[in-house]
Amino acid sequence: MNKLVVKQIPHTFQLHGDVRHDEYYWLKDKSNPEVIAYLEQENSYYDEVMKPLESLTTELYEAMVARIPASETQVPIQRGPYYYYSRLEKEKQYPIYARKRAANRSQLESAAEEVTLDENVLASGDDYLSVTVQRYSEDHRYLAYLENRDGTDSYSLFVKDLHSSELLKDTIPNVYIYSSVEWSNCGQYIFYVKLNELQRPYQVWRHEMGTDYTSDILLYEETDVTFNLYITKSRSTRFIFIVSQSTTTSEVQIIDADEPAAAPTLFEERREGIEYDVEHWENELLLLTNENALNFTLLRCSIEDFNERTPIIPYDEKRFIENIYPFKRHIYVTGRKNGLEQIWRIDGDTLVLLEWDEAIYSVSLVSDQNYEASEVLVEYQSFLTPKTTIRIDIETEEKEVLQEAAVTGEYDREQYVQQQIWATAADGVKVPILLHYKKNALDNGPAPLILDAYGSYGYSSDPFFSAYRLPMLDKGIIMAVAQVRGGSELGRTWYFDGKMQKKRNSFTDFIDAATYLIEQGITTTELIAARGGSAGGLLVGAVANMAGDRFKVIVPEVPFVDIVTTMLDETIPLTTLEWDEWGNPQKEDDYFYMKSYSPYDNVEAKPYPHMYITTGLNDPRVGYWEPAKWVARLRELKTDDNTLVLKTNMGAGHFGASGRFNQLRELAECYSFILSKFGY
């Protein structure tokens, strides 16, 4: 099968005096029965390869399932007269959302539970279900939620009457997957973000309850194809913000949620390179902006006059501020310093850092908290500490642990290690690497290691606890994360130094991290696997060409590997939105730079490591044809006998299977493939 000859049909692209041959371009047409037949043939081969690993896969899967607690209940969050939460039952695939009416936490134990949405009931009879946005009306009678059953970004909006448990007739199709639904304060209107035919969010509409959506009112249309569009509500619930955003520029328009029929008001016209975010506190608007402040600074202005702005705190370039969280009594901000997530409380004109016990951790504010609350809920975790919800009294600042997530089975955190080390990149930059392993893993010399990374869009790869990782750690596997340039772990400069014409830094950082781990005797080339998904799949795909001999296994999941062709195709949903991330290949310099690292364009006749590649037939973010074409070309050119598999999820999209048991099964399969190549 590694030498399977996939049909070739000559196809060429000519641009900037350059010719690219794409003999597998025909695989893009999923209406062609031959394309589906090819994907199914690859799936059959995948099954054939995985069959001898059934015992190992089942062992890992059952070990993961055994770690699922009998019940997992989120700490309830106060909103108005109710405390809202979700829970998971051991034998069920999906969460159950519920609430209790109570004046304070002490009343919760005796309060009756009311289920607001049970995804298991919704999913009955379907193989795939995704529920994303859930928004409750201000009077808490209605729930607006989004659901999808094919893995695309196009969702349907439903409204449930929580008094009768009936769905209203206010059903709206083709709503964007995230940050796309908000209520007016009177509960008579819903604002939502609609997709165009290319699955790009581009319009904000207002729907009047009780009417057919075909009579809805268009409020705003984003005409710049390089901008994304979403809506959010201020934490005070006073305003709804329409946000137009590219990777370098933003623009906010404001709707008074108390006057939903009024037209949106522009806060500040977009200016190239200026990013900003707006929040509301008392009689002021709070502005988070990068203008003259690379790592963002905080300003304030009155609701009546947006132009008269004053600093809230002095700017500090060593502190990257990402979000503002105003409560009625205090303002908190979140961001990064020293490579870790941080939370600060504004005290006068200074930021007071909240301190934590461990040297490596992740910390965030729980979303959707009550603006009027007397408490702040914080989620804290590390590789060693399960997700812990901490209550902070806003007035006294006293901390109280409300819940530490249960870990079923034996778990002694003292038997495991988390560690941060630093590799030196070729240009002298220090690249952080996070390690997680069992204490005895290195007792007998170098150990098997899985190195993960993402490194794009400024997204940071932070430490988190997962009980499902324990079966691998208990086998002596080291789990590692390379925090390469392209993320924001070390601030905004870290992001800018890993995008556009500096994108190759992400790949070389990863290679240098792997080399350092090998040189330090932590692992060897025979015991290291590279793993990354989506843009992380691009990363490890590029690494397969640049330094494949450094790795035993490479695992690109839903990988973005045909970057030049995709970034030239404006019919693909994310293409134009991402020209400021990767470059626009219609520009000659961008074209040749992107081509220099594109995994698909740089496949060579040489050995490649074992490769485990995944995709989803309905993926709107990374088309299935990218990994399909890449695998076909790899099979044609690679000179080794190493295993190459492509698993296509024929009923899902970018995020793989739905339901946690299905997801754990997929994870167990991936891990068993890696372990088998390590000799387990």
C-alpha angles and dihedrals in degrees: 000000000000086000095044109144110226115202114266125210115186113247128160138191119205121194136143090005090302128118122209119190117214108179092168097052089111089073089077092078106083090178086070108094089214090062093053090044090054093050091048090049089053089049090051090052089048089055090048092052093045096046095083087050095056093107093051092043091050091047092053093042094050091046089054094046089049087060092059108106119234086248134002117199124183117227106265116252119213117236115165112310093344140071111218126203145148130230138193125211117211098242096043129089100211140043127261117220119211146157141206128209109233139140093221142356094270089067096051098087093059097037120104119249120237116195109220098180132002110194091192089064091046092050095050109132096006127101094210133041132161123182114184123156119044119179127177121209115247091253088052093233100110134049120202113195140168126229135180132186105186107051097251126122092250110101135179120233118223130182120212124198102222092199095058099020087228127132114241122226089251096108118153124189130208100032120158119261099242142030091001111118131065135158128229110239092248091056093231096107138047121200116207143172118239130205126229124225090279092056092251118139105241114144138054115210135186118221123196112216115249095027132100113263090235088075094052120129122246109225103174140002123198106218098177105093091205092065130084121213131214142147133226136176124233114252088244087057089229097113141033115212123211106205124197110189141173123180089270108025139043141187129190131202121190131221120191102231088206090057103040095166092060120100119255118267120224112234097193131344115248118265122189111263096010115116122184143164129201133213135172128237125169106309095341142079117226117217126203108192142162094211104132086346116086093191094040133258136215126246135170134213137170122265089241098048118038094179101062101079131170130188117257095197135003115269117255116191091201091062120071111202115201110167143017121220112186120191121184092255102033143009122232128189131195130208143115139291130165089009094298136101113262140188123208132186118216110237111179105306096337136080116233112207119224108229128221133194104233126071092223121041148123123235133180142161115256110250126241096026120164112270089215094050123130089211137058118215117213128188114214130180144147136184086277103034119067117230106294125194113212126192117215118194105229094216104037097027089222115155125222126180107228097178143355112200111254120249111206115218128014116336124162108175089199088071093062134067134214118191141171118214131172128229121199113235122217091262092051097258116140112236118200120228123191118209130195122182147134115276095247096046095105098038093105099041130268114013135208110269138189113208115201131186144159110182105174142102091019090284113151126221103222131181116266136171121247124174087198088068093060097082088059094045090049088057089058097259118149113219112208136181122200109208094208127181112280092062125081100238091122098032138274095313089059088059097045091049090060103047140070111357090001096053094112088069088074091058098042091046088056093047091047090049091053091046091051092050089052095045091050090056093243092122141346137231088259093054105042129095127187119215133182139149132218105334084007085056088056088052097053090038090057089045089054088063098037101043109357090144088068092068138058093203135016121197115193109180119199085340126198096222109144094062101157096050092044095048089052093052109082092183090073110093101236101034102096092035090062105047087102090054103046104009134256110274090206082079110076098225092049091046096056094040093052091044090054092068104022105129093216095048094048103050108133139190096263140098119292128192123251107291132203110189129181137189142164123235093219097042110139093182102053111016114233088234092070096067090032092057091042093054091048091053092045090052089050098049112024114105101205136083095232117134119267119183134175118199115193118193098216095196105041144053141223097328097052126224121000122229122055097251090054090048092049090050090054091048092049090052092051093048094046090053090052093045092050090057089049088057100257 
